[in-house]
Amino acid sequence: MSRTSAFRTLDLFAGAGGLSAGLHAADERFRPVTAVEMDVAAAATYATNFDAHVYAGKIEDWLAHEDVPEVDVVVGGPPCQGFSSLGRQDAADTRNKLWSQYAEAVRLATPRYFIMENVPQFMKSPEFELFRQSTKRDGRLQNYTFDVAVLNSAHFGAAQARKRTIIFGWHRDLKSPELPKDTHSENPVTVRAALAGIAHTVHETQLPDSFIEFNGKQLPGAFKSMDLHLSRRYEKVSLDRFKEIPSGGNRFNLPDHLLAECWRNHKTGSADVMGRMHWDRPSVTIRTEFFKPEKGRYLHPSEDRAITHYEATRLQGFPEDYQWVGSKTSIAKQIGNAVPIPLGRAIGRTISRALSED
């Protein structure tokens, strides 16, 4: 392709646009033309940040009623809770079949390359084997082949240890793209580096009073990332617990009188529950409830509070000028579900090189 040609991109299960933002950070020629996202607030966030048509609905409805554009690249991460490592795995979960709609979109969009991201457990699932079979003779994706790897975001410059299965697909007429090369495993970006310059003291608990219209609905927003530096109103017992937890500590550091009954009865379990982040390491995976210390190692490294939404965007690598739409809970979900920008950038560089050599 020409060095000035745009790389037309279709983003499926697009969320807030983390993967598209990562591709754009790698090469500004990546231009999303269409995005599909069922969550209205996340779709509004995407539309606020990208000049693309955003379909706010189910992918099966989009496939049935909309024209699928021909593009150079298809990207996306079908929801994966049915075989996530969190909670009970459910092979019958209907969300596990969404890879099939992704594959149908690839078939119709005829891209040169496609990227599918998912949880590490996806590679051991029946759905992954079905996906593999779809690229064989007479399969839905018989014109494509792929490589697959589990990549740790911290190895590519994210201040976060988040592992994802990444499928790199390409048309059989093209050369295979090189997998991204590890750049930061020996010198990872730390929480300290990611949160540099952010005030430790947080004064606000509520989003600014601002609203936009999207898809016939009025939604809170759009907010700058800095508007998300918000804390919660904690009960005294929570603050007393936070004070007892040292850097890198967790609920096992709590004295008996501050233990919840369930913790007192269970001496084992995750060491990340009510955990405090380390300043000089990458953070744990930022999930959708990072604002709740009882859900993981989400206490600020030195303050007696959970990390704020703004701090979470920094740990995910979002740029300062990124804008957000939705309630506090909705935006937290968008942040936690996003592909870290540095990982998306590494993927984008791989695909950009391949497209430039076509």
C-alpha positions as CSV (number, residue, x, y, z in Angstrom):
1,M,0.0,0.0,0.0
2,S,1.0,3.6,-0.5
3,R,2.8,5.3,2.4
4,T,0.0,7.9,2.5
5,S,-3.0,5.5,2.1
6,A,-5.3,5.2,5.1
7,F,-5.7,1.8,6.7
8,R,-9.4,1.3,6.7
9,T,-10.4,-0.4,9.9
10,L,-13.5,-2.1,11.3
11,D,-13.7,-2.4,15.1
12,L,-16.0,-5.0,16.5
13,F,-17.0,-5.3,20.2
14,A,-15.3,-1.9,20.2
15,G,-15.9,-0.8,23.7
16,A,-14.5,2.6,24.5
17,G,-12.0,2.3,21.6
18,G,-8.8,1.1,23.4
19,L,-7.7,-1.1,20.5
20,S,-8.4,1.6,17.9
21,A,-6.5,4.1,20.0
22,G,-3.5,1.8,20.3
23,L,-3.5,1.3,16.5
24,H,-3.7,5.0,15.9
25,A,-0.8,5.6,18.4
26,A,1.3,3.2,16.3
27,D,0.4,4.8,12.9
28,E,-2.0,7.6,12.2
29,R,-3.0,5.9,8.9
30,F,-5.2,3.6,10.9
31,R,-8.7,5.0,10.3
32,P,-11.8,3.3,11.8
33,V,-14.6,3.6,9.3
34,T,-17.2,1.6,11.4
35,A,-17.4,0.4,15.0
36,V,-19.9,-2.0,16.5
37,E,-20.6,-1.8,20.3
38,M,-23.7,-3.0,22.2
39,D,-23.2,-0.8,25.3
40,V,-24.6,2.6,24.5
41,A,-22.3,4.6,26.8
42,A,-19.2,2.8,25.5
43,A,-20.4,3.4,21.9
44,A,-20.8,7.1,22.7
45,T,-17.3,7.2,24.1
46,Y,-16.0,5.7,20.9
47,A,-18.0,8.1,18.8
48,T,-16.7,11.1,20.8
49,N,-13.1,10.1,20.1
50,F,-13.2,8.7,16.5
51,D,-14.5,10.0,13.2
52,A,-16.3,6.7,12.4
53,H,-19.8,5.4,12.0
54,V,-20.7,3.7,15.4
55,Y,-23.5,1.1,15.4
56,A,-24.8,1.0,19.0
57,G,-26.3,-2.5,19.1
58,K,-25.8,-6.2,18.9
59,I,-23.4,-7.5,16.3
60,E,-26.0,-10.0,15.0
61,D,-28.4,-7.1,14.4
62,W,-25.7,-5.1,12.6
63,L,-24.8,-8.1,10.4
64,A,-28.5,-8.6,9.6
65,H,-29.4,-5.0,8.8
66,E,-26.3,-3.0,7.9
67,D,-23.8,-3.2,5.0
68,V,-20.5,-4.5,6.1
69,P,-17.7,-2.3,4.7
70,E,-14.7,-3.6,2.9
71,V,-11.7,-2.7,5.0
72,D,-8.0,-3.4,5.3
73,V,-8.1,-4.5,8.9
74,V,-10.7,-6.0,11.3
75,V,-10.1,-5.8,15.0
76,G,-12.1,-6.7,18.0
77,G,-12.5,-8.7,21.2
78,P,-15.6,-10.8,21.5
79,P,-16.8,-10.8,25.1
80,C,-15.3,-13.6,27.0
81,Q,-16.8,-13.9,30.5
82,G,-17.9,-17.4,29.9
83,F,-14.4,-18.7,30.0
84,S,-12.6,-16.0,32.0
85,S,-10.5,-17.1,34.9
86,L,-12.7,-15.1,37.2
87,G,-15.5,-17.2,38.6
88,R,-17.0,-20.4,37.3
89,Q,-16.3,-21.2,33.7
90,D,-19.3,-21.9,31.6
91,A,-18.8,-23.5,28.3
92,A,-22.5,-23.0,27.4
93,D,-22.4,-19.3,28.0
94,T,-23.8,-17.7,24.8
95,R,-21.2,-15.0,24.9
96,N,-18.6,-17.6,24.0
97,K,-20.3,-18.0,20.6
98,L,-19.7,-14.3,19.6
99,W,-16.4,-15.3,18.0
100,S,-18.7,-16.7,15.3
101,Q,-20.2,-13.3,14.5
102,Y,-16.7,-11.9,14.5
103,A,-15.6,-14.5,11.9
104,E,-18.7,-13.8,9.8
105,A,-17.8,-10.0,9.8
106,V,-14.3,-10.9,8.7
107,R,-15.6,-13.0,5.8
108,L,-17.8,-10.2,4.6
109,A,-15.3,-7.3,5.1
110,T,-12.5,-9.2,3.2
111,P,-9.7,-7.5,5.2
112,R,-6.0,-8.1,4.5
113,Y,-5.4,-8.7,8.2
114,F,-7.5,-9.2,11.3
115,I,-6.8,-9.0,15.0
116,M,-8.9,-10.8,17.6
117,E,-8.1,-10.4,21.3
118,N,-9.4,-12.4,24.2
119,V,-8.5,-13.8,27.6
120,P,-5.6,-16.3,27.9
121,Q,-8.1,-19.2,28.6
122,F,-9.6,-18.7,25.1
123,M,-6.7,-20.8,23.6
124,K,-7.9,-23.8,25.7
125,S,-11.6,-23.4,24.9
126,P,-13.7,-25.4,22.4
127,E,-14.4,-22.1,20.7
128,F,-10.8,-21.6,19.9
129,E,-10.7,-25.1,18.2
130,L,-13.8,-24.2,16.2
131,F,-12.2,-20.9,15.2
132,R,-9.1,-22.9,14.1
133,Q,-11.3,-25.2,12.0
134,S,-13.0,-22.3,10.4
135,T,-9.7,-21.4,8.7
136,K,-9.4,-24.9,7.1
137,R,-10.7,-25.9,3.6
138,D,-14.4,-25.2,3.2
139,G,-14.4,-23.2,6.5
140,R,-15.9,-19.8,6.8
141,L,-12.4,-18.2,7.0
142,Q,-10.8,-20.6,4.5
143,N,-9.0,-17.7,2.8
144,Y,-7.2,-16.8,6.0
145,T,-4.6,-18.3,8.3
146,F,-3.4,-17.0,11.6
147,D,-0.8,-17.1,14.3
148,V,-1.6,-16.8,18.0
149,A,0.2,-15.7,21.2
150,V,-0.5,-14.8,24.8
151,L,1.0,-11.3,25.3
152,N,1.6,-9.6,28.6
153,S,0.9,-5.9,28.3
154,A,3.7,-5.0,30.7
155,H,6.2,-6.4,28.2
156,F,5.1,-3.7,25.7
157,G,5.2,-0.6,27.8
158,A,2.0,-0.8,29.8
159,A,2.2,-0.1,33.5
160,Q,0.1,-3.1,34.1
161,A,0.5,-6.9,34.0
162,R,-2.4,-7.9,31.8
163,K,-2.2,-11.0,29.6
164,R,-4.3,-11.4,26.5
165,T,-4.6,-13.9,23.8
166,I,-4.0,-12.1,20.5
167,I,-4.9,-13.8,17.2
168,F,-3.0,-12.3,14.2
169,G,-4.9,-13.3,11.0
170,W,-3.9,-12.6,7.4
171,H,-5.2,-13.4,3.9
172,R,-3.4,-16.5,2.5
173,D,-2.1,-14.4,-0.4
174,L,-0.1,-12.2,1.9
175,K,3.0,-12.7,4.0
176,S,2.6,-13.5,7.7
177,P,3.1,-10.5,9.9
178,E,5.9,-10.7,12.6
179,L,4.6,-11.0,16.1
180,P,5.3,-8.0,18.3
181,K,8.7,-8.1,20.0
182,D,9.0,-7.7,23.8
183,T,10.4,-4.3,24.6
184,H,9.9,-3.8,28.3
185,S,10.2,-7.1,30.2
186,E,13.6,-6.2,31.6
187,N,12.6,-2.6,32.3
188,P,8.8,-2.4,32.8
189,V,6.9,0.9,33.2
190,T,6.0,1.2,36.9
191,V,2.9,2.6,38.7
192,R,5.1,5.5,39.8
193,A,5.9,6.4,36.3
194,A,2.3,6.1,35.1
195,L,0.9,8.2,37.9
196,A,3.6,10.9,37.8
197,G,2.2,14.4,38.1
198,I,-1.2,13.3,39.5
199,A,-2.3,14.9,42.8
200,H,-2.4,12.3,45.6
201,T,-5.2,14.1,47.4
202,V,-8.6,13.8,45.8
203,H,-11.3,16.3,46.6
204,E,-14.2,15.3,44.3
205,T,-16.5,12.3,44.4
206,Q,-18.9,13.2,41.6
207,L,-18.6,13.7,37.8
208,P,-19.1,17.3,36.5
209,D,-22.7,18.2,35.6
210,S,-22.5,17.7,31.8
211,F,-24.6,15.7,29.3
212,I,-24.5,14.8,25.6
213,E,-27.1,13.3,23.2
214,F,-26.2,10.0,21.5
215,N,-28.4,7.5,19.7
216,G,-31.5,9.2,21.0
217,K,-30.4,9.1,24.7
218,Q,-29.0,11.7,27.1
219,L,-25.8,10.5,28.7
220,P,-23.4,12.0,31.2
221,G,-20.4,13.5,29.4
222,A,-18.2,14.0,27.6
223,F,-15.5,14.2,30.3
224,K,-11.8,14.7,30.0
225,S,-9.7,12.0,31.6
226,M,-8.7,14.5,34.3
227,D,-12.3,15.0,35.2
228,L,-12.3,11.4,36.4
229,H,-9.9,12.0,39.4
230,L,-12.7,11.0,41.7
231,S,-12.8,9.2,45.0
232,R,-15.6,7.6,47.1
233,R,-17.0,8.3,50.5
234,Y,-15.6,5.5,52.6
235,E,-17.0,4.1,55.9
236,K,-14.7,4.5,59.0
237,V,-14.0,0.8,59.1
238,S,-12.8,0.9,55.5
239,L,-10.4,3.8,56.3
240,D,-9.2,2.0,59.4
241,R,-8.4,-1.1,57.2
242,F,-6.6,1.0,54.6
243,K,-4.4,2.5,57.2
244,E,-3.2,-0.9,58.3
245,I,-2.1,-2.1,54.9
246,P,1.5,-1.3,54.0
247,S,2.9,-0.9,50.5
248,G,2.5,-4.2,48.7
249,G,0.3,-5.5,51.6
250,N,-3.2,-6.9,51.6
251,R,-6.0,-8.2,53.9
252,F,-3.6,-10.6,55.6
253,N,-1.9,-7.6,57.2
254,L,-5.1,-6.6,59.0
255,P,-5.4,-7.1,62.8
256,D,-8.2,-9.5,63.8
257,H,-10.6,-6.8,64.9
258,L,-10.7,-5.3,61.4
259,L,-11.2,-8.6,59.6
260,A,-14.5,-9.2,57.9
261,E,-16.1,-12.4,59.1
262,C,-15.6,-14.1,55.8
263,W,-11.8,-13.3,55.9
264,R,-11.6,-14.5,59.5
265,N,-13.0,-17.9,58.5
266,H,-10.9,-18.2,55.4
267,K,-7.2,-17.8,56.0
268,T,-6.3,-18.6,52.4
269,G,-7.4,-17.1,49.1
270,S,-6.3,-14.3,46.8
271,A,-3.4,-12.2,48.2
272,D,-4.7,-9.3,46.0
273,V,-7.9,-8.8,47.9
274,M,-7.7,-5.4,49.7
275,G,-4.2,-5.1,48.3
276,R,-2.1,-2.0,48.0
277,M,-0.2,-1.4,44.8
278,H,3.6,-1.3,44.6
279,W,5.1,2.0,43.4
280,D,7.9,0.4,41.6
281,R,6.2,-2.4,39.7
282,P,3.5,-2.5,37.0
283,S,0.0,-2.8,38.5
284,V,-2.2,-5.9,38.5
285,T,-4.8,-6.1,35.7
286,I,-7.2,-3.2,35.8
287,R,-10.6,-4.7,35.9
288,T,-14.1,-3.1,35.8
289,E,-14.4,-2.7,39.6
290,F,-11.0,-1.2,40.3
291,F,-12.6,1.4,42.5
292,K,-13.5,-1.3,45.0
293,P,-10.4,-2.3,47.1
294,E,-12.2,-5.6,48.1
295,K,-12.1,-6.6,44.5
296,G,-8.3,-6.7,44.1
297,R,-5.0,-4.9,44.5
298,Y,-6.5,-1.5,43.9
299,L,-5.4,0.6,46.9
300,H,-3.2,3.5,45.9
301,P,0.4,2.9,46.7
302,S,0.6,5.5,49.4
303,E,-2.9,7.0,49.9
304,D,-5.7,5.4,51.9
305,R,-8.1,5.0,49.0
306,A,-8.6,3.0,45.9
307,I,-7.1,4.3,42.6
308,T,-9.3,6.9,40.8
309,H,-10.8,6.5,37.4
310,Y,-8.2,9.0,36.1
311,E,-5.4,6.9,37.6
312,A,-6.9,3.8,36.0
313,T,-6.8,5.5,32.6
314,R,-3.2,6.3,33.1
315,L,-2.4,2.6,34.0
316,Q,-4.3,1.6,30.8
317,G,-2.2,4.1,28.8
318,F,-5.0,6.3,27.6
319,P,-3.9,9.7,26.4
320,E,-4.8,12.8,28.4
321,D,-7.1,14.2,25.7
322,Y,-9.3,11.0,25.6
323,Q,-13.0,11.7,26.4
324,W,-15.5,9.6,28.3
325,V,-19.2,9.3,28.3
326,G,-21.4,7.6,30.9
327,S,-21.9,7.2,34.7
328,K,-18.9,6.6,37.0
329,T,-19.8,2.9,37.0
330,S,-20.2,2.7,33.2
331,I,-16.9,4.6,32.6
332,A,-15.1,2.2,35.1
333,K,-16.4,-0.7,33.0
334,Q,-15.2,0.9,29.8
335,I,-11.7,1.5,31.3
336,G,-11.4,-2.0,32.8
337,N,-12.6,-3.8,29.6
338,A,-10.2,-1.9,27.3
339,V,-7.1,-3.2,25.7
340,P,-4.1,-1.3,27.2
341,I,-2.9,1.3,24.7
342,P,0.7,0.2,24.7
343,L,-0.3,-3.3,23.8
344,G,-2.5,-2.0,21.0
345,R,0.3,0.2,19.8
346,A,2.7,-2.9,19.6
347,I,0.0,-4.7,17.6
348,G,-0.5,-1.7,15.4
349,R,3.2,-1.5,14.5
350,T,3.2,-5.1,13.4
351,I,0.1,-4.7,11.2
352,S,1.3,-1.3,9.9
353,R,4.6,-2.8,8.7
354,A,2.8,-5.6,7.0
355,L,0.4,-3.3,5.3
356,S,3.2,-1.0,4.1
357,E,5.0,-4.0,2.5
358,D,1.9,-5.2,0.6
